Amino acid sequence: MKVLGIVCSPRRAGNTEILVSEALTSAKECGAEVELITIAGMSIAPCDGCESCITTKKCRLDDDMQGIYLKLLAADGFIFGTPVYFWGVTAQAKALIDRTFVLREGHRLRNKVAGVVVVARRAGTTHAFSAFRDFFDLQRMPSPDVP
């Protein structure tokens, strides 16, 4: 089993990365092959809604998301991490979520187990968690932390 950790914080080596790394350590101790990627410093353009991916089955935007697609497809499960920014997920997390629209055709993420680590100073965790829960539901990914 391969578990991919994706840190959606614009900061490297912050609290979100620490917590996702800890979760991956537990997965590794249970026998999983793990990999951590952080999207800080990556170039991930927002989805522009062109819908060309519906017919071509690939995103026309050529950026760092192309490599992430390969990792998403190769993994059996995911641990996403985001800090709370303005009572929601980071812009980086939202861009990543939106860009997985291309994977909806054929439900290419279906049945890949997903979880999320949400890091906040005070408030906003519910909104951030909800954004990921909706993402998991739309991609048909079961989540052990969602009833």
Secondary structure, 3 states (H helix, E strand, C coil): CEEEEEECCCCCCCHHHHHHHHHHHHHHHCCCEEEEEECCCCCCCCCCCCCCHHHHCCCCCCCCHHHHHHHHHHCCEEEEEEECECCECCHHHHHHHHHHHHHCCCCCCCCCEEEEEEECCCCCHHHHHHHHHHHHHHHCCCCCCCC
